[in-house]
Amino acid sequence: MFNLNELLRPNIRDLVPYSSARDEFKGEASVYLDANENSLGSPLLKWYNRYPDPLQMAVKEKLTTIKGVTPEHIFLGNGSDECIDVLIRAFCEPGMDNILIVPPTYGMYEVSAHINNVQIKKVPLTPDFQLDLPAMEEAVDDFTKIIFLCSPNNPTGNSLHRGAVEALLNNYFGLVVVDEAYINFSRQRSFLSDLQEYPNLVVLQTLSKAWGLAALRVGMAFASKEIIDVMNKVKPPYNINQASQELVLKALDEVEQVNEMIRVLVEERGRLERELPSLKIVQKVYSSDANFLLVKVRDAKKVYQYLLDKGIVVRDRSSVILCDDCLRITVGTEKENSELIEALKQYQ
Ligand SMILES: *Cc1c(COP(=O)(O)O)cnc(C)c1O
C-alpha cells in the first residue's frame, strides 16, 4: 500500500519548515515593519519592495478555473525543473534511495538525481517508445521511491499508453510522476482528472511550452494535498518572484489566444509530418503529440551542421538511446517551417 510517511525521507517528515514574515502575518495592515523590507519603496514599481506571496494564492485560484483542480492540490515551482528537484529531495535519501527513468526521456530527472546523489535505474522504452512493464517491475526495488514518466515524451513526441501508466499507478507504491509538459498539444487526455483515484500520482505541467512563458519560469505540480504540503515545506520560501506572479496572472486571462497558438502549431506540425517524409534525406518522421518532431535522417550529424550553416538550429539527438540519426525539430512559425523544408530539400 502507498504510505506517504514511510515513503518520505525521515528528516523531511520531521522537518519544521522555515516560517517567513508573510507566513506569520497574513492579514491586511497599514504599516508593515515585520520583514526588513525597504520601507521607502523601490526603483521600479513601488510594491516591488515587498516580498511576494510564498504560496502564490492568486495564481493558484486562477489556475483552478483553468485546470479544474483546487489550490491545495497545486504546487508552483520555478519551472517544472524545480518541481522535479523538490520531489527528489523530499523522497530520496542520498546514497541510499533510487529513482526509475525510462530513456529516451527528458534529461533533468537524471541530472537532478545526480545532484542529490540519488541513484538512477534505467529501463529503456520499447522500440515503439512505450513502457516495458515487465522490465520495470524487475528493476524496481525497496529503495525505488519515484518513477518518472514523460507523456507526451521528450524527445520522441509520442504519448505513453494510458493503460500501462494506470498499471503502474495501481501496482507500484512509490510516486509515479507523469510529466505533461506537452499535454496541450496532445490528442490524449491529461492524468489531472485521475488525481482523486491515485494517492501516488503527481502530474507535472508547465507554462513554458504551450503558454509561451518559458522566460517567467513557472511550472506546476498537481497531486494529493498531503504530497503538495510536503513540497511546500521543502521549497525555498519565495520561489516564484512577484514579477512572474503578476505577469502569469495577466497571461492566464488569455486562454483563447493561447488556444489559437496551439491550433496553429498543431496544424503546422501536421504539415511537417506530411511534407518531411517526401524529402530524400528523411528516413522517418515519428508521430508526435507535442510541439516538436523526432525525425530520422541519413547522417544526422552532417544534416545538423548543414542546417546550422544555414542559420537553422535544431537539436541533435543522435547519441540518445533508440534515437540513432535522429534530430528533434521544434515546430516553428509557418515561415520558419517552410524555410526548414526548403533547406532540407536543397541538401545534397
Ligand atoms: C521543457 C520541459 C520541461 C521544463 O519545464 P520548465 O517549466 O521550463 O522547467 C519539463 N519537462 C519536460 C518533459 C520538458 O520538455
The ligand as an SDF file (V2000), in Angstrom:
LIG
                    3D

 15 15  0  0  0  0  0  0  0  0999 V2000
   10.5950   21.7090  -21.3530 C   0  0  0  0  0  0  0  0  0  0  0  0
   10.3140   20.5980  -20.4040 C   0  0  0  0  0  0  0  0  0  0  0  0
   10.1930   20.8420  -19.0400 C   0  0  0  0  0  0  0  0  0  0  0  0
   10.7070   22.1180  -18.4770 C   0  0  0  0  0  0  0  0  0  0  0  0
    9.7730   22.9100  -17.9790 O   0  0  0  0  0  0  0  0  0  0  0  0
   10.1440   24.2490  -17.2000 P   0  0  0  0  0  0  0  0  0  0  0  0
    8.8280   24.5030  -16.5540 O   0  0  0  0  0  0  0  0  0  0  0  0
   10.5300   25.2510  -18.2260 O   0  0  0  0  0  0  0  0  0  0  0  0
   11.2320   23.9740  -16.2100 O   0  0  0  0  0  0  0  0  0  0  0  0
    9.7880   19.8120  -18.1950 C   0  0  0  0  0  0  0  0  0  0  0  0
    9.5810   18.5810  -18.6860 N   0  0  0  0  0  0  0  0  0  0  0  0
    9.7290   18.3180  -19.9910 C   0  0  0  0  0  0  0  0  0  0  0  0
    9.4890   16.9480  -20.4810 C   0  0  0  0  0  0  0  0  0  0  0  0
   10.1100   19.3080  -20.8730 C   0  0  0  0  0  0  0  0  0  0  0  0
   10.3190   19.0070  -22.1550 O   0  0  0  0  0  0  0  0  0  0  0  0
  1  2  1  0
  2  3  1  0
  2 14  2  0
  3  4  1  0
  3 10  2  0
  4  5  1  0
  5  6  1  0
  6  7  2  0
  6  8  1  0
  6  9  1  0
 10 11  1  0
 11 12  2  0
 12 13  1  0
 12 14  1  0
 14 15  1  0
M  END
$$$$
